[in-house]
Amino acid sequence: MADYELLYWSAPFRGQFVRAVLAFAGKDWTEGGDSKISRLMGGPVEAMPVPFMGPPVLIDHKADVAIAEMPAIILYLGETLNLMRDTPELRAMTMKIVNDANDVIDEITLNGGDHMWSEKRWEEYKPRLAKWMSIWENTGQRYGLHQDAGHILGGETAGLADVITATLWTTMAERFSKIRHLLESTAPMTAALCLRVSALPPLAKLSERARNDYGDAYAGGQIGASMAKILND
């Protein structure tokens, strides 16, 4: 049995960050599947591996630990798999990037589908998304990122913050052409970093697996359909 079990829907979205970190660290995991998630969410809290409102949930069988909420899971994996950076500043900045990514995906799905995308809503939101991209671009600049070299928080090799960055922007850019064009024009160094990090063998393999498993899907339901309709040229 694999050391880890991930409970997340059959889609990339929030669960893809957990998958990417596990893949980057060379870890194997199983996925509980949609029916198990639905059963746990519909049952009593006392029967859950950890109290949660919605996935992702990560179960570390070896340590007998279960964690819910994407940023908390990434922190847990970062600490237990020695992926966190050496200094308090860089550890805090890593978690800032994780939480920023979590905010972006909430916004890009209009808070999980509170509304649906329309051309008007996209045009109104686009400057804010461009600002998010510029936040990544400026962060990288401050830590020595260049078009063809460097990492989002510096260092000689890709780290946890780079994996989160690449997972956030590449997963969206591959599925939504308007987001890809905006990223390339607004944050070209970040876009180039994402391509370099996504080309690392474990992440490239994960991306191929996501394509095979989920196709062009990003998020589920009506919000996913409205994104596909409005966010592509």
Backbone as a ProteinNet text record, in pm:
[ID]
protein_1_A
[PRIMARY]
MADYELLYWSAPFRGQFVRAVLAFAGKDWTEGGDSKISRLMGGPVEAMPVPFMGPPVLIDHKADVAIAEMPAIILYLGETLNLMRDTPELRAMTMKIVNDANDVIDEITLNGGDHMWSEKRWEEYKPRLAKWMSIWENTGQRYGLHQDAGHILGGETAGLADVITATLWTTMAERFSKIRHLLESTAPMTAALCLRVSALPPLAKLSERARNDYGDAYAGGQIGASMAKILND
[TERTIARY]
84.2	0	88	48.6	121.9	113.8	215.1	217.1	105.2	63.8	-31.4	-158.9	-269.3	-394.9	-447.6	-482.2	-538.1	-686.8	-763.7	-906.6	-929.6	-956.8	-990.7	-1071.2	-1152.8	-1238	-1156	-1223.4	-1158.5	-1142.6	-1055.3	-1026	-892	-825.3	-699.3	-725.2	-754.5	-790.9	-708.9	-774.8	-703.7	-620	-668.6	-595.6	-465.9	-453.8	-334.4	-210	-224.9	-109.8	-53.7	-141.6	-96.8	-32.4	-95.6	-37.9	101.2	115.6	243	353.6	323.7	426	464.8	367.1	398.7	483.8	447	524	665.4	677.6	807.6	898.1	838.9	915.8	940.2	889.3	910.5	825.6	709	622.3	507.4	467.8	351.4	229.6	113.3	-9.6	-125.3	-228.2	-352.7	-456.6	-565.2	-673	-802.5	-869.7	-988.4	-1106	-1112.9	-1218.8	-1339.5	-1419.8	-1533.7	-1636.7	-1661.9	-1766	-1727	-1600.4	-1556	-1566.9	-1528	-1538.6	-1684.7	-1772.6	-1915.1	-1970.2	-1928.1	-1975.8	-1929.7	-1803.3	-1750.9	-1817.2	-1835.2	-1895.7	-2042.6	-2109	-2248.5	-2271.3	-2164	-2175	-2141.4	-2135.7	-2106.1	-1959.5	-1934.1	-1797.1	-1711.2	-1771	-1695.6	-1635.6	-1692.4	-1642.4	-1534.3	-1506.1	-1405.4	-1265	-1167.9	-1029.5	-975.3	-1025.5	-1000.3	-1124.6	-1172.4	-1291.3	-1265.8	-1353.9	-1335.6	-1470.3	-1474.6	-1594.9	-1589.9	-1470.2	-1453.1	-1308.3	-1282	-1144.8	-1064.1	-929.5	-852.9	-830.1	-812	-767.5	-651.6	-545.4	-431.8	-421.9	-411.6	-391.9	-251	-172.1	-37.3	-48.4	-56.9	-80.6	35.9	155.7	273.4	277.8	243.2	246.1	112.8	8.4	-126.4	-174.7	-163.4	-202.5	-291.2	-395.9	-479.5	-487.2	-474.3	-473.6	-572	-648.9	-738.9	-695.5	-746	-717.3	-581.6	-585.2	-466.8	-342.5	-348.3	-226.4	-171.7	-261.1	-215.6	-147.4	-202.1	-141.4	-3.2	8.9	139	240.3	198.1	288.5	332.7	239.5	272.1	373.1	347.7	441	575.8	572	697.6	783.7	719.5	794.4	840.3	751.8	785.1	873.9	874	956.4	1079	1106.2	1225.1	1230.1	1113.3	1105.3	1104.4	1094.4	1090.3	1230.2	1235.9	1363.9	1426	1550.6	1631	1597.6	1551.6	1536.2	1388.5	1360.1	1220.4	1158.3	1235.1	1181.7	1136.8	1221.6	1189.5	1079.5	1073.1	962.2	830.8	833.2	712.5	674	771.2	742.2	687	738	683.5	535.6	499.6	359	275.4	335.2	263.7	225.2	318.6	291.6	183.1	187.4	82.9	-53.2	-61.1	-188.7	-234.2	-139.8	-176.2	-235.6	-174.5	-226.7	-367.6	-389.3	-522.4	-624.7	-584	-672.7	-704.8	-602.2	-622.6	-722.9	-710.4	-802.2	-943.6	-956.2	-1090.5	-1150.6	-1068.7	-1118.9	-1150.6	-1063.6	-1081.5	-1203.9	-1249	-1373.5	-1489	-1470.3	-1575.7	-1631.2	-1535.8	-1567.5	-1642.6	-1584.6	-1642.1	-1775.1	-1803.4	-1924.6	-2039.5	-2008.9	-2115.5	-2181.7	-2101.2	-2151.1	-2088.6	-2134.6	-2075.8	-2001.4	-1900.9	-1826	-1909.8	-1892.7	-1946.1	-1834.7	-1849.7	-1747.8	-1730.1	-1838.7	-1832.5	-1759.2	-1792.1	-1727.7	-1577.9	-1540.4	-1398.8	-1325.5	-1382	-1316.3	-1299.7	-1396.6	-1386.1	-1281.3	-1265.1	-1172.1	-1027.4	-1011	-878.2	-770.7	-795.8	-690.2	-648.2	-742.2	-705.9	-619.2	-653.7	-572.1	-432.6	-425.3	-294.5	-212.9	-279.1	-207	-153.7	-235.7	-184.4	-59	-64.2	52.6	172.9	150	261.3	319.2	237.2	288.5	389.4	358.9	456.3	580.8	560.2	673.5	767.5	711.8	795.4	861.8	790.7	853.3	976	961.5	1075.7	1189.6	1158.9	1263.3	1342.8	1272.5	1340.2	1434.4	1410.3	1497	1583.3	1601.7	1698.1	1646.6	1515.3	1459.5	1485.9	1525.7	1544.3	1463.6	1461.4	1381.6	1425.6	1554.7	1603.6	1672	1660.4	1726.7	1666.3	1693.5	1650.8	1521.5	1483.3	1363.9	1287.3	1163.7	1074.2	1124.7	1193	1251.2	1402.4	1463	1606.9	1644.7	1772.8	1821.9	1871.6	1947.8	2010	1916.9	1822.1	1732.2	1587.3	1497.8	1355	1313.6	1227	1179	1027.8	976.2	831.9	755.8	806.4	738.1	733.4	836	837	734.7	721.8	624.1	482.7	455.2	323.2	298.3	398.2	385.9	355.1	433.1	413.7	278.4	238.7	109.6	-5.3	2.3	-102.9	-118.4	-11.8	-23.9	-23.6	55.8	60.7	-69.1	-127.3	-252.2	-361.1	-367.8	-466.6	-428.4	-302.3	-259.9	-275	-257.2	-272.3	-417.9	-511.5	-653.9	-730.2	-675.3	-748.2	-655.4	-680.2	-587.2	-581.1	-690.3	-687.5	-596.8	-595.8	-505.8	-361.5	-337.9	-201.3	-147.8	-227.4	-182.1	-155.4	-241.5	-224	-97.9	-72	47.9	173.5	175.2	294.8	324.8	220.8	243.2	267.4	206.9	215.1	333.6	362.3	465.6	551.5	628.6	703.2	807.9	870.6	969.6	901.4	785.6	710.1	662.9	615.7	572.4	687.1	806.1	922.1	962.3	957.6	986.3	889.3	762.2	661.9	691.2	734.6	768	887.5	989.5	1107.4	1072.1	996.2	963.7	867.8	772	675.9	741.2	857.8	929.4	1010.4	1022.8	1092.2	1020.7	1093.9	1030.4	910.8	916.8	798.6	676.6	698.1	585.5	533.2	622.1	577.9	494.9	536.1	460.6	323.6	320.5	193.3	100	153	71.7	11.8	91.8	41.1	-68.6	-47.8	-149	-278.5	-267.6	-386.5	-462.5	-389.6	-453.9	-527.7	-463	-525.3	-648.4	-637.1	-744.8	-860	-827.3	-929	-952.8	-872	-887.5	-862.7	-952.1	-938.5	-1002.1	-1058.1	-1128	-1031.7	-1080.3	-1004.3	-1078.2	-1200	-1288.9	-1418.7	-1495.4	-1614.9	-1738	-1847.8	-1978.3	-1993.5	-2091.7	-2124.4	-2013.9	-1941	-1835.5	-1723.2	-1691.1	-1590.4	-1631.9	-1758.8	-1809.7	-1805.4	-1840	-1838.7	-1695.4	-1601.8	-1461.5	-1415.2	-1446.2	-1403.9	-1463.9	-1585.4	-1653.5	-1598.1	-1573.1	-1539.2	-1388.3	-1309.9	-1166.5	-1080.6	-1142.7	-1068.6	-1103.6	-1001.9	-1023.3	-1107
-119.4	0	124.7	222	348.5	418.6	496.7	568.9	672.1	727	837.8	801.1	857.1	851.3	994.1	1032.6	1164.9	1151.9	1230.3	1240.7	1371.8	1358.9	1475.8	1430.1	1523.6	1492.2	1457.5	1399.9	1363.7	1487.4	1575.8	1701.1	1752.1	1839.9	1896.1	1992.8	2116.2	2221.5	2215	2219.6	2233	2108.8	1993.1	1870.7	1857.2	1928.6	1913.1	1964.6	2059.2	2107.7	1996.8	1920.3	1810	1702	1668.5	1568.4	1611.3	1739.4	1788.3	1779	1814.5	1808.1	1663.3	1574.4	1432.4	1379.4	1414.3	1368.7	1425.9	1554.2	1620.3	1553	1509.1	1444.4	1296	1245.2	1105.3	1008.7	1053.6	970.6	912.7	791.9	728.8	752.3	754.4	773.2	706.8	678.3	631.9	742.4	730.8	829.4	758.7	813.7	749.5	748.8	847.9	852.2	933	971.7	1059.9	998.8	869.2	806.9	805	783.1	783.7	924.4	1024.1	1162.1	1195.8	1162.5	1192.5	1121.4	997.4	921.8	985.9	1026.6	1089.8	1225.2	1303.7	1435.4	1425.9	1318.2	1300.7	1232.1	1183.1	1111.5	1200.1	1141.5	1219.7	1261.7	1376.9	1425.8	1324.9	1256.4	1160.6	1047.7	1022	912.9	958.9	1088.9	1141.4	1115.2	1095.8	1079.4	1204.7	1320.5	1449	1532.5	1612.5	1692.8	1786.2	1780.7	1866.8	1897.4	2012.5	2052.4	2006.2	2009	1963.9	1925.5	1843.2	1802.1	1918.8	1904.8	1782.2	1743	1613	1555.2	1462.4	1470.6	1379.7	1291	1161.1	1065.2	1008.1	1028.5	972.7	845.1	731.4	605.4	569.1	595	557.2	632.4	760.2	842.6	841.2	780.9	779.9	923	1004.9	1146.7	1176.9	1255.5	1305.5	1457.3	1524.4	1670.4	1715.6	1819.1	1879.4	2023.2	2079	2214.7	2216.4	2262.1	2255.8	2320.8	2446.4	2504.4	2425.3	2371.9	2293.3	2164.6	2103	1980.8	2010.3	2119.8	2155.2	2184.1	2253.3	2277.6	2146	2054.7	1924.6	1849.1	1844.1	1774	1845.4	1977.7	2052.2	2023.8	2017.2	1991.5	1845.9	1752.9	1611.2	1554.3	1615.5	1566.1	1654	1744.6	1831.1	1913.2	1969.1	2053.1	2201.6	2236.1	2377	2436.6	2567.3	2636.3	2656.7	2704	2703.7	2814	2927.9	3043.2	3069	3132.2	3167.9	3253.7	3346.6	3432	3349	3257.1	3180	3077.7	3025.1	2935.2	3012.3	3131.7	3213.9	3256.4	3293	3332.2	3214.7	3096.1	2977.2	2962.9	2977.3	2963	3079.8	3197.3	3309.1	3272.3	3214.4	3175.9	3068.9	2972.6	2869.6	2933.2	3024	3088.2	3182.9	3251.1	3332.6	3244.6	3129.8	3038.2	2992.2	2964.7	2924	3034.8	3159.8	3273.1	3286	3268.3	3283.4	3180.6	3055.2	2955.3	2973.9	3031.6	3068	3174.7	3273.6	3382.2	3335.1	3251.5	3212.7	3123	3061	2983	3060.1	3190.1	3276.3	3217.3	3192.6	3137.5	3005	2917.2	2784.1	2780.1	2880.8	2878.4	2958.7	3058	3148.2	3219	3244.6	3302	3222.9	3248.6	3188.5	3296.4	3254.7	3350.2	3398.7	3526.1	3588	3674.5	3717.5	3803.6	3931.1	3988.9	4112.2	4087.4	3977.5	3948.5	3923.7	3856.7	3833.7	3965.4	4053	4180.2	4263.2	4254.6	4327	4265.3	4134.7	4066.5	4066.3	4076.1	4059.7	4148.7	4276.7	4357.6	4303.3	4246.7	4190.5	4064.6	3980.6	3862.1	3902.5	4007.3	4056.3	4105.8	4166.8	4210.3	4090.5	3985.3	3863.2	3813.7	3810.2	3764.7	3853.4	3984.8	4077.6	4059	4011.7	3981.8	3868.8	3764.9	3656.1	3707.4	3789.1	3837.9	3921.5	4009.9	4096.4	4018.3	3921.2	3836.2	3767.6	3709.1	3643.1	3739.3	3860.3	3960.2	3989.5	4000.1	4032	3920.9	3799.6	3687.2	3639.5	3726.9	3698.7	3617.9	3611.3	3536.9	3612.3	3536.3	3590.5	3506.9	3552.4	3483.4	3338.5	3315.2	3180.9	3112.3	3168.2	3107.3	3161.4	3089.7	3134.1	3069.1	3100.4	3042.3	3150.8	3122.1	3225.1	3281.2	3199	3246.4	3225.5	3227.8	3208.9	3063.5	3039.4	2903.6	2843	2736.3	2671.5	2574.7	2518.7	2419.9	2456.5	2397.7	2422.2	2372.2	2449.5	2413.5	2411.4	2400.9	2388.7	2506.7	2628.7	2746.9	2743.1	2688.8	2676.9	2574.1	2465	2362	2418.3	2493.8	2554.4	2656.3	2738	2838.7	2773.2	2671.8	2604.2	2533.2	2473.8	2403.8	2501.4	2615.1	2715.1	2763	2819.1	2889.3	2795.5	2689.2	2599.6	2523	2475.2	2400.5	2485.1	2613.5	2702.4	2741.1	2774.6	2821.5	2713.6	2587.9	2478.8	2458.6	2503.3	2478.3	2600.9	2719.8	2843.1	2940	2958.6	3036.7	3182.8	3240.8	3380.8	3399.6	3302.5	3309.8	3291.8	3202.1	3182.4	3310.1	3374.1	3497.5	3607.8	3618.7	3721.8	3695.7	3570.1	3536.7	3567.5	3529	3550.2	3698.3	3781.1	3924.5	4000.5	3953.6	4025.6	3980.3	3851.2	3794.9	3696.2	3744.8	3652.8	3569.4	3624.2	3546	3434.6	3465.1	3362.8	3254.7	3295.9	3199.4	3107.3	3164.2	3083.2	2989.3	3038.3	2953.2	2835.5	2863.4	2757.3	2648.7	2689.2	2590.7	2506.4	2568.7	2493.4	2394	2439.8	2353.3	2242.2	2275.8	2175.5	2068.9	2101.3	2003.9	1904.7	1927.5	1828.9	1694.9	1584.6	1455.6	1417.5	1429.2	1387.3	1474.6	1604.4	1694.4	1679.4	1655.1	1629.1	1501.6	1400.7	1274.7	1296.9	1377.9	1407	1482.7	1578.4	1654.1	1562.3	1468.5	1373.3	1285.5	1244	1163.6	1242.2	1371.9	1455.4	1468.1	1482.1	1490.4	1361	1248.7	1119.8	1097.4	1139.1	1111.8	1211.3	1341	1446	1521.1	1495.8	1567.8	1715.9	1797.5	1943.1	1999	1914.2	1962	2032	2135	2204.8	2196.5	2247.3	2235.9	2173	2119.2	2047.1	2134.4	2073.9	2137.2	2252.2	2335	2445.9	2550	2570.4	2670.5	2626.9	2498.2	2447.9	2467.6	2444.2	2462.5	2609.5	2699.7	2841.2	2891.6	2837.3	2874.3	2832.4	2709	2659.4	2742.8	2790.2	2868.1	3009.2	3075.3	3218.1	3242.5	3154.9	3181.8	3126.9	3084.9	3041.5	3131.6	3159.3	3243.2	3168.8
0	0	0	-80.6	-84.7	50.2	81.9	209	217.1	101.9	101.4	25.8	72.2	-1	-12.3	-133.4	-158.3	-185.8	-115.6	-143.7	-217.8	-347.5	-426.9	-547.1	-599.1	-712.7	-837.2	-935.3	-1061.4	-1149.2	-1109.3	-1178.7	-1126.2	-1200.5	-1147.7	-1031.8	-1061.7	-968.7	-838.7	-722.7	-595.5	-562	-600.6	-570.1	-646.5	-759.4	-841.1	-770.7	-679.8	-603.4	-515.8	-453.3	-368.1	-453.5	-563.7	-654.1	-700.3	-734.3	-786.6	-682.6	-558.9	-453.4	-427	-421.2	-401.8	-517	-640.1	-755.5	-752.7	-723.6	-716.9	-614.1	-502.7	-395.7	-422.8	-533.8	-567.7	-488.1	-442.1	-359.4	-441.3	-404.6	-464.9	-377.1	-439.2	-362	-435.6	-362.4	-421.2	-408.4	-483.7	-476.7	-437.6	-338.3	-285.4	-380.8	-469.5	-568.6	-524.9	-624.5	-600.7	-506.5	-521.8	-439.7	-292.4	-263.9	-124.7	-66	-142.9	-95.3	-66.1	-158.8	-140	-17.1	3.1	119.3	249.4	254.1	375.3	400	295	311	351.7	309.6	344.9	478	538.9	665	783.7	901	1021.4	1026.2	1084.3	1097.5	1173.4	1268.9	1350.5	1267.7	1149.2	1064.8	967.3	963.3	871.3	923.6	833.8	879.1	947.3	907.4	971.5	943.5	1036.2	1007.3	888.9	788	671.7	607.3	539.1	467	322.2	264.6	126.7	102.7	-0.6	-29.6	-86.9	-85.9	-67.8	77.9	95.2	221.7	188.9	267	250.5	372.9	348.9	457	445	547.2	555.7	638.4	571.1	640.6	732.9	687.4	765.9	897.9	895.3	1016.8	1090.4	1029.3	1086.3	1110.9	1005.5	1011	891.3	912.7	803.7	814	700.1	695.2	586.8	616.2	518.3	490.9	382.1	332	260.5	135	50.9	112.2	162.2	219	337.8	422.1	536.9	489.9	385.1	331	274.2	200	141.8	251.9	357.5	469.9	531.6	552.1	611.7	524.1	395.3	307	301.5	298.6	296.5	417.5	534	658.2	667.6	637.5	658.3	548.7	430.8	320.3	296.6	390.5	383.9	255.6	220	101.1	133.4	261.1	299.1	297.5	274.3	265.1	403.1	404.9	526.8	625.8	577.5	666.2	696.3	810.6	840	731	675.3	568	449.2	403.9	284.2	310.8	431.9	465.3	465.4	523.6	524.5	382.9	301.4	164.1	83.3	111	44.4	74.8	201.9	239.2	187.3	174.3	111.4	-31.2	-105.5	-243.5	-248.8	-156.5	-150.7	-127.3	-32.3	-0.8	-111.5	-176.2	-291.6	-401.3	-426.3	-527.8	-492.1	-366.3	-320.7	-343.9	-322.6	-347.7	-496.4	-580.6	-724.5	-776.3	-733.4	-787.6	-732.7	-613.4	-566	-657.2	-691.2	-774.7	-916.3	-973.6	-1113.2	-1130.8	-1022.3	-1028.8	-966	-948.6	-892.8	-763.8	-673.5	-541.4	-552.6	-637.9	-651.2	-722.8	-805.6	-885.1	-828.9	-744	-697.8	-815.9	-919.2	-1044	-1158	-1278.8	-1397.3	-1475.5	-1551.2	-1631.9	-1749.8	-1779.2	-1899.6	-1957.7	-2081.4	-2142	-2059.9	-2014.7	-1935.3	-1804.5	-1737.2	-1609.1	-1628.3	-1738.2	-1764.9	-1789.1	-1868.1	-1896.7	-1769.8	-1679.9	-1553.2	-1461.1	-1469.1	-1378.5	-1430.4	-1560.3	-1621.1	-1559	-1529.8	-1465.5	-1328.7	-1254.7	-1124.3	-1142	-1238.9	-1263.5	-1310.1	-1393.4	-1436.6	-1317	-1219.7	-1100.2	-1022.6	-1010.3	-946.8	-1018.6	-1148.8	-1225	-1200.4	-1191.1	-1167.5	-1027.2	-933.7	-799.1	-807.2	-884.1	-903.2	-974.6	-1077.4	-1156.1	-1069.2	-989.9	-906.6	-794.1	-739.9	-637.6	-695.3	-813.2	-876.8	-902.3	-949.5	-974.7	-848.1	-737.2	-611.7	-566	-616	-578.2	-695	-794.6	-901	-1017.5	-1036.8	-1149.1	-1279	-1383.1	-1516.9	-1615.7	-1738.9	-1840.5	-1859.1	-1853.4	-1884	-1766.3	-1646	-1530.7	-1402.1	-1293.9	-1162.4	-1118.5	-993.9	-933.2	-858.6	-825.3	-772.3	-639.8	-559.3	-433.6	-431.1	-548.5	-556.1	-538.5	-512.8	-494.6	-624	-609	-724.6	-794.9	-722.8	-780.9	-751.3	-826.7	-805.5	-667.9	-603.6	-470.6	-466.1	-346.2	-325.3	-385.8	-367.4	-422.2	-573.6	-636.6	-782.2	-829.6	-756.6	-792.9	-783.8	-676.3	-660.7	-772	-801.1	-906.9	-1041.5	-1076.6	-1204.5	-1210.9	-1101.4	-1100.3	-1117.7	-1050	-1061.9	-1205.5	-1260.5	-1387.4	-1507.2	-1503.4	-1618.2	-1634.7	-1524.2	-1534.5	-1597.7	-1561.2	-1622.3	-1765	-1785.8	-1917.5	-2023.8	-1985.6	-2081.6	-2123.4	-2039.9	-2065.5	-2113	-2083.5	-2115.7	-2188.2	-2316.8	-2398.4	-2355.6	-2308.1	-2265.6	-2143.8	-2055.9	-1940.4	-1985.4	-2080	-2129.8	-2192.7	-2277.2	-2342.6	-2239.6	-2140.7	-2038	-1956.3	-1921.6	-1844.7	-1924.5	-2050.2	-2133.1	-2152.4	-2161.5	-2182.7	-2053.2	-1943	-1816.1	-1731.9	-1734.7	-1646.7	-1725.2	-1822.3	-1909.2	-1836.6	-1733.5	-1659.3	-1579.8	-1524.3	-1452.8	-1549.2	-1666.2	-1767	-1807.5	-1825.3	-1862.7	-1749.2	-1625.6	-1510.6	-1505	-1527.2	-1523	-1625.3	-1743.5	-1846.3	-1804.2	-1744.9	-1702.5	-1592.3	-1495.1	-1382.3	-1426.5	-1509.8	-1556.5	-1643.1	-1699.2	-1782.1	-1699.9	-1568.4	-1484.9	-1497.7	-1511.1	-1543.1	-1456.4	-1322.2	-1245.4	-1269.2	-1294.5	-1318.9	-1461.4	-1556.9	-1693.5	-1699.6	-1625.4	-1619.8	-1555.5	-1450	-1384.2	-1478	-1553.9	-1648.1	-1753.9	-1802.9	-1902.1	-1841.7	-1718.6	-1649.9	-1632.8	-1598.6	-1582.2	-1713.4	-1823.1	-1953.9	-1985.8	-1956.3	-1983.5	-1895.7	-1768.6	-1672.4	-1682.6	-1707.6	-1697.6	-1827.6	-1929.7	-2055.1	-2037.9	-2091.6	-2082.1	-1956.1	-1871.8	-1751.9	-1657.8	-1592	-1488.5	-1356.3	-1354.4	-1238.9	-1287.2	-1194.5	-1233.4	-1245	-1288.9	-1286.8	-1384.7	-1356.9	-1445.4	-1451.9	-1340.7	-1342.7	-1437.2	-1436	-1528.5	-1672.3	-1701.3	-1837.5	-1878.4	-1786.8	-1822	-1841.9	-1765.8	-1785	-1923.3	-1962.9	-2093.4	-2205.9	-2186.6	-2290.6	-2302.6	-2189.5	-2191.2	-2193.7	-2132	-2115.2	-2227.2	-2335.2	-2453	-2571.5	-2654.5	-2773	-2875.7
[MASK]
+++++++++++++++++++++++++++++++++++++++++++++++++++++++++++++++++++++++++++++++++++++++++++++++++++++++++++++++++++++++++++++++++++++++++++++++++++++++++++++++++++++++++++++++++++++++++++++++++++++++++++++++++++++++++++++++++++++++++

